[in-house]
Amino acid sequence: MKRPYDPVSYLEWNAQRRPHATAVWDGREIEFDELLEHVRRFQRFLGARGVKAGDVVGVRLPNVWQYVALEVAIPDLGAVIFPIPMSLGEHELRWLNEKTRPVLIVSMADLDGVSDAGSTPPTGNPDPDRIVEIAMTSGTTGMPKLASLSARLKQATFEGFTSRLEISEHDRVLPMTPLTQGIGGMCLYCLRVGAALVMLREPHWTPEHCLDVAARSRATVMVGVPTNVIRMLSRPLRTPPSLRAVAVAGAPLPPEVAERWETSTGVPISSFYGSMDAGQLAVASPSDPQALRWTSVGRPHDHAEWQILEGEICMRGDLVQDRYWGEESGPYSSDGWAHMGDLGFVDDAGYLHVVGRVKDIIIRGGTNINPYEVESMLRAHPAVIDVCVVGRPDPDLGEIPVAFVIGDLTQEELDRFLNERGLARYKWPERIHRLHELPLSGPGKVNRKMLSEHARAL
């Protein structure tokens, strides 16, 4: 029987009623009863290594079936799972070790030849208030903070995420980003409803490999970041016939990219919204009206508490962590709300629209410029693959906009294009800098701070 706050009970429920249904596709089909056996085997391995309730266990793996099994196995022992991205260097790893003090960090080498010997250690009782996962935030200044995710927070997120994306036991969900990071980790919830998870295995994402795996696994849903979609659109695109939906988060989905995707593939694309600091607030459904899927992030979750304060999106309640790991405070401000740092509004139909970052606004001669508006228009130019607009200090105007472009576009072509589109002259980027790719600070998040510093140095 399924029990709230107890993920292994969902796995047992699926294994009992559909033992031979696929739970994970990892080059081969791993059935629910086999995955449950792996979970118990890994728990015996962890118990033999001394893991007990309250311990932190780091997991540093690519998107493979072993990660899925450990994500269920570790919290069920009463321990805390700490997903560690494969991309981190020794400097970051030392800092994380000092902050979390894991009793064990599991890598692929640790799991080779894990025996079936030993007894299963005691499992923890479902407790909505228990911290079951430590998660890294994006952190664009200094080291990131570490979010403390309770069983209650994860249960509420699971219920809202899977229902809004209309996930069922007939789906095969392919995470395009690492399972060790927020967006990829969201896909793990789909296992609870009986959907299969599709593993990419390769730590470096490419559109060719992703689409090949999607076709071979018969994936029905792909979840990632707008960058994944933009890069797939920059190549000759053969959409897997099984695909019914794509969902993205981590950065705003430009409406023109959404339109290009659906025009090219016929597959609905939608967005979801939140942050690792505060929590997930809204998810758009594949069945939502096309215009709202392209311009909004869906309706806030039914159990979410939210409001718009002076244009900024704020939330509180079960979907928000109480405090950061190892700290006395959390994301809440003195007014009792977690401020998301995003500008937005809710329309008359109840859909949330994210229109920019509070800190990203460019102030030119006292007039505000939303860089997302300029970027959205520039992406409509056939020579532009992707673009980021940031402010550069100016002695007279305070700031002026400059554009970092992936694509072959001259300043004259940019000016002519924006003039033809009727964009106000003060919003035009004063300079273009061409790049091969935009730097990222997290899954799908363009590192605007780095580009701002680069623009300041030019």
GUZA-568192 format. One record per residue (C-alpha): chain; y, z, x; residue number from 1; residue in three letters. Coordinates in steps of 0.02 Angstrom, whole numbers, plus 50000, padded with zeros to 5 digits. Each point is the difference from the previous one (the first is absolute). Last residue first. Layout:
N
NODE   c   north      up    east     k     r
NODE   A       Y       Z       X   NUM   ALA
...
//
This chain:
458
NODE   c   north      up    east     k     r
NODE   A   52251   48856   51779   458   LEU
NODE   A   49974   50187   50023   457   ALA
NODE   A   50053   50048   49823   456   ARG
NODE   A   49885   49868   49927   455   ALA
NODE   A   49853   50073   50097   454   HIS
NODE   A   50042   50174   49940   453   GLU
NODE   A   50007   49936   49822   452   SER
NODE   A   49835   49909   50026   451   LEU
NODE   A   49917   50160   50059   450   MET
NODE   A   50070   50099   49854   449   LYS
NODE   A   49948   49863   49879   448   ARG
NODE   A   49817   50020   50048   447   ASN
NODE   A   49926   49891   49863   446   VAL
NODE   A   49879   50100   49893   445   LYS
NODE   A   49840   49905   49960   444   GLY
NODE   A   49888   50142   50056   443   PRO
NODE   A   50110   50103   50116   442   GLY
NODE   A   50147   49977   50119   441   SER
NODE   A   49984   49811   50010   440   LEU
NODE   A   50085   49876   50116   439   PRO
NODE   A   50038   49829   49921   438   LEU
NODE   A   49906   49851   50072   437   GLU
NODE   A   50035   49848   50110   436   HIS
NODE   A   50185   50041   49999   435   LEU
NODE   A   50161   49901   49974   434   ARG
NODE   A   50168   50089   50005   433   HIS
NODE   A   50131   49937   49878   432   ILE
NODE   A   50181   50057   50000   431   ARG
NODE   A   50139   50038   49876   430   GLU
NODE   A   49880   50033   49857   429   PRO
NODE   A   50083   49951   49835   428   TRP
NODE   A   50043   50144   49883   427   LYS
NODE   A   50189   49983   50019   426   TYR
NODE   A   49988   49819   49940   425   ARG
NODE   A   49935   50043   49827   424   ALA
NODE   A   49836   49907   49968   423   LEU
NODE   A   50025   49838   49904   422   GLY
NODE   A   49830   49922   50035   421   ARG
NODE   A   50083   49848   50079   420   GLU
NODE   A   50103   50116   50111   419   ASN
NODE   A   49844   50096   50050   418   LEU
NODE   A   49915   49837   50050   417   PHE
NODE   A   50150   49932   50095   416   ARG
NODE   A   50021   50163   50097   415   ASP
NODE   A   49816   50007   50045   414   LEU
NODE   A   49995   49818   50053   413   GLU
NODE   A   50151   50026   50112   412   GLU
NODE   A   49925   50156   50076   411   GLN
NODE   A   49842   49905   50041   410   THR
NODE   A   49829   50026   49920   409   LEU
NODE   A   49826   49975   50072   408   ASP
NODE   A   49897   50146   49939   407   GLY
NODE   A   49975   50186   50019   406   ILE
NODE   A   50178   50062   49980   405   VAL
NODE   A   50098   50152   50057   404   PHE
NODE   A   50164   49996   49904   403   ALA
NODE   A   50167   50083   50038   402   VAL
NODE   A   50113   50092   49877   401   PRO
NODE   A   50169   50070   50055   400   ILE
NODE   A   50047   50182   50019   399   GLU
NODE   A   50159   50102   50022   398   GLY
NODE   A   50112   49854   49955   397   LEU
NODE   A   50118   49998   50149   396   ASP
NODE   A   49900   50068   50147   395   PRO
NODE   A   49834   49932   49934   394   ASP
NODE   A   49834   50092   50009   393   PRO
NODE   A   49849   49894   49950   392   ARG
NODE   A   49917   50017   49831   391   GLY
NODE   A   49825   49937   49962   390   VAL
NODE   A   49921   49849   49916   389   VAL
NODE   A   49812   49970   50016   388   CYS
NODE   A   49919   49831   49975   387   VAL
NODE   A   49833   49916   49966   386   ASP
NODE   A   49928   49824   49998   385   ILE
NODE   A   50169   49913   49991   384   VAL
NODE   A   50004   49810   50017   383   ALA
NODE   A   49978   49967   49813   382   PRO
NODE   A   50150   50111   49955   381   HIS
NODE   A   49951   50116   49856   380   ALA
NODE   A   49972   50138   50126   379   ARG
NODE   A   50188   49998   50031   378   LEU
NODE   A   50038   50053   49821   377   MET
NODE   A   49884   50150   50006   376   SER
NODE   A   50066   50049   50170   375   GLU
NODE   A   50180   50003   49935   374   VAL
NODE   A   49953   50109   49851   373   GLU
NODE   A   49894   50114   50108   372   TYR
NODE   A   50147   50026   50119   371   PRO
NODE   A   50101   50088   49864   370   ASN
NODE   A   50181   49980   50053   369   ILE
NODE   A   50126   50136   49959   368   ASN
NODE   A   50187   49968   50019   367   THR
NODE   A   50109   50117   50105   366   GLY
NODE   A   50036   49867   50131   365   GLY
NODE   A   49816   49959   50014   364   ARG
NODE   A   49885   50143   49950   363   ILE
NODE   A   49818   49950   50026   362   ILE
NODE   A   49876   50096   49889   361   ILE
NODE   A   49841   50038   50095   360   ASP
NODE   A   50015   50190   49990   359   LYS
NODE   A   49988   50007   49809   358   VAL
NODE   A   49856   49877   50002   357   ARG
NODE   A   49996   49853   49881   356   GLY
NODE   A   49980   49936   49822   355   VAL
NODE   A   49843   50087   49938   354   VAL
NODE   A   49972   49963   49814   353   HIS
NODE   A   49901   50120   49891   352   LEU
NODE   A   49937   49935   49833   351   TYR
NODE   A   50032   50102   49842   350   GLY
NODE   A   50033   49855   49880   349   ALA
NODE   A   50187   50039   49999   348   ASP
NODE   A   50008   49983   50190   347   ASP
NODE   A   49976   50139   50128   346   VAL
NODE   A   50116   49996   50150   345   PHE
NODE   A   49988   50001   50189   344   GLY
NODE   A   50068   50049   50169   343   LEU
NODE   A   49872   50068   50120   342   ASP
NODE   A   50011   50155   50111   341   GLY
NODE   A   49854   50077   49904   340   MET
NODE   A   50088   50164   49962   339   HIS
NODE   A   49874   50136   49961   338   ALA
NODE   A   50081   50107   49865   337   TRP
NODE   A   50032   50187   49983   336   GLY
NODE   A   50188   49990   50031   335   ASP
NODE   A   49976   50079   50172   334   SER
NODE   A   49902   49847   50055   333   SER
NODE   A   49811   49984   49984   332   TYR
NODE   A   49905   49905   50135   331   PRO
NODE   A   49908   50152   50064   330   GLY
NODE   A   50043   50164   50084   329   SER
NODE   A   49907   50135   50096   328   GLU
NODE   A   49923   49882   50127   327   GLU
NODE   A   49827   49978   50076   326   GLY
NODE   A   49956   49859   49882   325   TRP
NODE   A   50150   49950   49895   324   TYR
NODE   A   50031   50096   49841   323   ARG
NODE   A   49971   49994   49812   322   ASP
NODE   A   49938   49821   49990   321   GLN
NODE   A   50065   49895   49855   320   VAL
NODE   A   49890   49920   49865   319   LEU
NODE   A   49978   50167   49911   318   ASP
NODE   A   50186   50022   49968   317   GLY
NODE   A   50159   49924   50070   316   ARG
NODE   A   50091   49833   50010   315   MET
NODE   A   50165   49920   50052   314   CYS
NODE   A   50064   49820   50003   313   ILE
NODE   A   50180   49985   50060   312   GLU
NODE   A   50139   49920   49895   311   GLY
NODE   A   50103   50159   49986   310   GLU
NODE   A   49843   50094   49951   309   LEU
NODE   A   49866   49894   49915   308   ILE
NODE   A   49864   50109   49925   307   GLN
NODE   A   49816   50037   50019   306   TRP
NODE   A   49857   50110   49943   305   GLU
NODE   A   49836   49906   50005   304   ALA
NODE   A   49859   50036   49878   303   HIS
NODE   A   50006   49829   49914   302   ASP
NODE   A   50023   49909   50165   301   HIS
NODE   A   50167   49911   50019   300   PRO
NODE   A   50001   49824   49927   299   ARG
NODE   A   49981   49849   50111   298   GLY
NODE   A   50065   49961   50173   297   VAL
NODE   A   50128   49877   49932   296   SER
NODE   A   50064   49823   50032   295   THR
NODE   A   49848   49886   50013   294   TRP
NODE   A   49885   50104   49889   293   ARG
NODE   A   50142   50014   49873   292   LEU
NODE   A   50024   49811   49989   291   ALA
NODE   A   49812   49973   49986   290   GLN
NODE   A   49977   50117   49853   289   PRO
NODE   A   49879   50142   50043   288   ASP
NODE   A   49815   49954   50001   287   SER
NODE   A   49981   50021   50188   286   PRO
NODE   A   50069   50177   49977   285   SER
NODE   A   50152   50069   50092   284   ALA
NODE   A   49979   50169   50083   283   VAL
NODE   A   50123   50144   50008   282   ALA
NODE   A   50035   50168   50082   281   LEU
NODE   A   49885   50023   50149   280   GLN
NODE   A   50040   50149   50108   279   GLY
NODE   A   50144   50086   50090   278   ALA
NODE   A   49972   49983   50186   277   ASP
NODE   A   49863   49868   49993   276   MET
NODE   A   50117   49893   49898   275   SER
NODE   A   49997   49921   49828   274   GLY
NODE   A   49994   49832   49912   273   TYR
NODE   A   49876   49874   49933   272   PHE
NODE   A   50024   49813   49992   271   SER
NODE   A   49924   49854   49905   270   SER
NODE   A   49923   49830   50033   269   ILE
NODE   A   49909   49893   49871   268   PRO
NODE   A   49887   49863   50073   267   VAL
NODE   A   50045   49819   49958   266   GLY
NODE   A   49987   49963   50185   265   THR
NODE   A   50149   49897   50057   264   SER
NODE   A   50116   50033   49853   263   THR
NODE   A   49947   50183   49999   262   GLU
NODE   A   50035   50022   50185   261   TRP
NODE   A   50162   49901   50000   260   ARG
NODE   A   50065   50102   49852   259   GLU
NODE   A   49955   50165   50082   258   ALA
NODE   A   50086   49943   50161   257   VAL
NODE   A   50156   49953   49901   256   GLU
NODE   A   49998   50169   49915   255   PRO
NODE   A   50005   50088   50170   254   PRO
NODE   A   49870   50140   49998   253   LEU
NODE   A   50092   50157   50057   252   PRO
NODE   A   49915   50092   50143   251   ALA
NODE   A   49848   50112   50017   250   GLY
NODE   A   49913   49930   49846   249   ALA
NODE   A   49893   49852   49946   248   VAL
NODE   A   49876   49955   49863   247   ALA
NODE   A   49899   49840   49983   246   VAL
NODE   A   49898   49952   49847   245   ALA
NODE   A   49855   49897   49931   244   ARG
NODE   A   49915   49935   50159   243   LEU
NODE   A   49824   49931   49971   242   SER
NODE   A   50052   49820   50036   241   PRO
NODE   A   50053   50049   50177   240   PRO
NODE   A   50171   49921   50031   239   THR
NODE   A   50008   49861   50128   238   ARG
NODE   A   50171   50006   50082   237   LEU
NODE   A   50061   49891   50142   236   PRO
NODE   A   50100   50127   50099   235   ARG
NODE   A   50176   50073   49976   234   SER
NODE   A   49949   50064   49827   233   LEU
NODE   A   49872   50116   50078   232   MET
NODE   A   50134   50068   50115   231   ARG
NODE   A   50118   50037   49856   230   ILE
NODE   A   49860   50083   49901   229   VAL
NODE   A   49950   50115   50142   228   ASN
NODE   A   50184   50039   50035   227   THR
NODE   A   50020   50053   49817   226   PRO
NODE   A   49879   50145   50033   225   VAL
NODE   A   49818   50023   49954   224   GLY
NODE   A   49876   50004   49857   223   VAL
NODE   A   49879   49858   49958   222   MET
NODE   A   49906   49998   49835   221   VAL
NODE   A   49848   49897   49944   220   THR
NODE   A   49909   49986   50167   219   ALA
NODE   A   49850   49882   50000   218   ARG
NODE   A   49940   50073   50166   217   SER
NODE   A   49992   49831   50087   216   ARG
NODE   A   50165   49939   49926   215   ALA
NODE   A   50097   50159   50035   214   ALA
NODE   A   49926   50008   50175   213   VAL
NODE   A   50062   49822   50036   212   ASP
NODE   A   50169   50037   49922   211   LEU
NODE   A   50023   50152   50112   210   CYS
NODE   A   49939   49913   50157   209   HIS
NODE   A   50121   49854   49979   208   GLU
NODE   A   50146   50109   49948   207   PRO
NODE   A   49984   50106   50158   206   THR
NODE   A   49990   50190   50010   205   TRP
NODE   A   49962   50083   50166   204   HIS
NODE   A   49877   50145   49978   203   PRO
NODE   A   49856   49880   49955   202   GLU
NODE   A   49878   50088   49882   201   ARG
NODE   A   50070   49914   49844   200   LEU
NODE   A   49907   50116   49881   199   MET
NODE   A   49984   49964   49814   198   VAL
NODE   A   49991   50149   49881   197   LEU
NODE   A   49893   49989   49843   196   ALA
NODE   A   50063   50065   49833   195   ALA
NODE   A   49909   50146   49919   194   GLY
NODE   A   50149   50095   49930   193   VAL
NODE   A   49999   50119   50149   192   ARG
NODE   A   49988   49857   50125   191   LEU
NODE   A   50173   49941   49945   190   CYS
NODE   A   50077   50157   50074   189   TYR
NODE   A   49962   49932   50174   188   LEU
NODE   A   50129   49863   49967   187   CYS
NODE   A   50141   50126   50018   186   MET
NODE   A   49948   50026   50182   185   GLY
NODE   A   50047   49821   50040   184   GLY
NODE   A   50176   50034   49936   183   ILE
NODE   A   50017   50169   50085   182   GLY
NODE   A   49930   49971   50173   181   GLN
NODE   A   49828   50038   50072   180   THR
NODE   A   49922   49872   49883   179   LEU
NODE   A   50091   49869   50102   178   PRO
NODE   A   50090   49860   49905   177   THR
NODE   A   49925   49852   49906   176   MET
NODE   A   49896   50113   49886   175   PRO
NODE   A   49872   49891   49906   174   LEU
NODE   A   49948   50061   49827   173   VAL
NODE   A   49842   49933   49917   172   ARG
NODE   A   50015   50024   49813   171   ASP
NODE   A   49867   50013   49865   170   HIS
NODE   A   50003   50189   50001   169   GLU
NODE   A   50178   49990   49935   168   SER
NODE   A   50176   49996   50072   167   ILE
NODE   A   50139   49968   49874   166   GLU
NODE   A   50134   50013   50136   165   LEU
NODE   A   50088   50128   49889   164   ARG
NODE   A   49838   50096   49970   163   SER
NODE   A   49952   50004   50184   162   THR
NODE   A   50168   50063   50062   161   PHE
NODE   A   50039   50128   49865   160   GLY
NODE   A   49832   50089   50002   159   GLU
NODE   A   49984   49996   50189   158   PHE
NODE   A   50177   50065   50026   157   THR
NODE   A   49970   50147   49884   156   ALA
NODE   A   49835   50041   50087   155   GLN
NODE   A   50078   49982   50173   154   LYS
NODE   A   50142   50119   49959   153   LEU
NODE   A   49881   50129   49924   152   ARG
NODE   A   49881   49989   50149   151   ALA
NODE   A   50148   50040   50111   150   SER
NODE   A   50081   49883   50125   149   LEU
NODE   A   50097   50078   50144   148   SER
NODE   A   50117   49870   50077   147   ALA
NODE   A   50026   49997   50188   146   LEU
NODE   A   50174   49959   50062   145   LYS
NODE   A   50023   49851   50113   144   PRO
NODE   A   50057   50014   50181   143   MET
NODE   A   50176   49948   50041   142   GLY
NODE   A   50102   49898   49878   141   THR
NODE   A   49911   49865   49898   140   THR
NODE   A   49867   50119   49934   139   GLY
NODE   A   49868   49908   49899   138   SER
NODE   A   49913   50157   49934   137   THR
NODE   A   49833   50053   50071   136   MET
NODE   A   49875   50073   49878   135   ALA
NODE   A   49907   50166   50004   134   ILE
NODE   A   49863   50009   49868   133   GLU
NODE   A   49907   50126   49892   132   VAL
NODE   A   50133   50135   49975   131   ILE
NODE   A   49931   50117   49867   130   ARG
NODE   A   50104   50023   49843   129   ASP
NODE   A   49886   49905   49881   128   PRO
NODE   A   49847   50098   50058   127   ASP
NODE   A   49828   49921   49982   126   PRO
NODE   A   49877   50117   50086   125   ASN
NODE   A   49959   49963   50182   124   GLY
NODE   A   49832   49940   50063   123   THR
NODE   A   49876   50103   50100   122   PRO
NODE   A   49920   49908   50148   121   PRO
NODE   A   49865   49868   49972   120   THR
NODE   A   49850   50042   50107   119   SER
NODE   A   49951   49919   50164   118   GLY
NODE   A   49928   49833   50048   117   ALA
NODE   A   50054   49830   49935   116   ASP
NODE   A   50061   49945   50169   115   SER
NODE   A   50168   49922   50042   114   VAL
NODE   A   49955   49852   50111   113   GLY
NODE   A   50176   49936   50024   112   ASP
NODE   A   50118   50110   49901   111   LEU
NODE   A   50089   50082   50147   110   ASP
NODE   A   50030   49831   50084   109   ALA
NODE   A   50085   49938   49842   108   MET
NODE   A   50129   50138   50014   107   SER
NODE   A   50009   50174   49924   106   VAL
NODE   A   50130   50123   50062   105   ILE
NODE   A   49934   50178   49996   104   LEU
NODE   A   50065   50178   49984   103   VAL
NODE   A   50171   49926   49960   102   PRO
NODE   A   50151   50098   50064   101   ARG
NODE   A   50125   49921   49878   100   THR
NODE   A   50169   50004   50089    99   LYS
NODE   A   49936   50005   50180    98   GLU
NODE   A   49874   49862   49967    97   ASN
NODE   A   50134   49895   49916    96   LEU
NODE   A   50113   50013   50153    95   TRP
NODE   A   49859   49952   50118    94   ARG
NODE   A   49954   49852   49889    93   LEU
NODE   A   50179   49938   49994    92   GLU
NODE   A   50013   49995   50191    91   HIS
NODE   A   49825   49927   50020    90   GLU
NODE   A   50041   49851   49891    89   GLY
NODE   A   49981   49974   49813    88   LEU
NODE   A   49939   49834   49928    87   SER
NODE   A   49831   50065   49939    86   MET
NODE   A   50087   50106   49868    85   PRO
NODE   A   49939   50180   49985    84   ILE
NODE   A   49938   50060   49830    83   PRO
NODE   A   49997   50191   49995    82   PHE
NODE   A   49866   50068   49884    81   ILE
NODE   A   50010   50184   49955    80   VAL
NODE   A   49841   50104   49985    79   ALA
NODE   A   49926   50078   49843    78   GLY
NODE   A   49836   49910   50032    77   LEU
NODE   A   50040   49878   49858    76   ASP
NODE   A   50163   49961   50090    75   PRO
NODE   A   49901   49927   50147    74   ILE
NODE   A   49867   49900   49908    73   ALA
NODE   A   50107   49894   49884    72   VAL
NODE   A   50117   49926   50131    71   GLU
NODE   A   49853   50003   50120    70   LEU
NODE   A   49902   49876   49892    69   ALA
NODE   A   50147   49880   49983    68   VAL
NODE   A   50033   50008   50187    67   TYR
NODE   A   49818   49957   50037    66   GLN
NODE   A   50014   49846   49888    65   TRP
NODE   A   50125   49920   50120    64   VAL
NODE   A   50188   49975   49998    63   ASN
NODE   A   50039   50056   50178    62   PRO
NODE   A   49956   50176   50057    61   LEU
NODE   A   50092   50152   50066    60   ARG
NODE   A   49950   50149   49893    59   VAL
NODE   A   50073   50171   50040    58   GLY
NODE   A   49913   50154   49932    57   VAL
NODE   A   50106   50153   49959    56   VAL
NODE   A   49903   50159   49965    55   ASP
NODE   A   50027   50100   49841    54   GLY
NODE   A   49816   50006   49951    53   ALA
NODE   A   49884   49971   50147    52   LYS
NODE   A   49968   49870   50135    51   VAL
NODE   A   49885   50065   50137    50   GLY
NODE   A   49934   49835   50068    49   ARG
NODE   A   49835   50028   49908    48   ALA
NODE   A   50099   50017   49839    47   GLY
NODE   A   50086   49834   50035    46   LEU
NODE   A   49833   49912   50027    45   PHE
NODE   A   49926   50079   49843    44   ARG
NODE   A   50155   49942   49904    43   GLN
NODE   A   49980   49826   50074    42   PHE
NODE   A   49822   49992   49930    41   ARG
NODE   A   50059   50059   49829    40   ARG
NODE   A   50134   49866   49994    39   VAL
NODE   A   49878   49868   50063    38   HIS
NODE   A   49878   50044   49860    37   GLU
NODE   A   50142   49983   49874    36   LEU
NODE   A   50040   49828   50072    35   LEU
NODE   A   49818   49948   49978    34   GLU
NODE   A   49999   50054   49817    33   ASP
NODE   A   50161   49905   49970    32   PHE
NODE   A   49940   49838   50080    31   GLU
NODE   A   50057   49931   50167    30   ILE
NODE   A   50007   49809   49991    29   GLU
NODE   A   50016   49913   50167    28   ARG
NODE   A   50143   49938   50106    27   GLY
NODE   A   50084   50163   49957    26   ASP
NODE   A   49997   49998   49810    25   TRP
NODE   A   50006   50178   49933    24   VAL
NODE   A   49940   50078   49836    23   ALA
NODE   A   49890   49857   49940    22   THR
NODE   A   49895   50042   49847    21   ALA
NODE   A   49822   50056   50036    20   HIS
NODE   A   50018   50181   49946    19   PRO
NODE   A   50102   49961   49843    18   ARG
NODE   A   49985   50154   49886    17   ARG
NODE   A   49950   50128   50131    16   GLN
NODE   A   50093   49926   50148    15   ALA
NODE   A   50159   49984   49896    14   ASN
NODE   A   49992   50182   49945    13   TRP
NODE   A   49957   50058   50176    12   GLU
NODE   A   50151   49906   50068    11   LEU
NODE   A   50112   50074   49866    10   TYR
NODE   A   49932   50173   50041     9   SER
NODE   A   50040   49968   50184     8   VAL
NODE   A   50184   49982   49954     7   PRO
NODE   A   50016   50179   49931     6   ASP
NODE   A   50179   50034   49941     5   TYR
NODE   A   49948   49958   49821     4   PRO
NODE   A   49813   50009   49968     3   ARG
NODE   A   49892   49849   49960     2   LYS
NODE   A   49826   50043   49938     1   MET
//
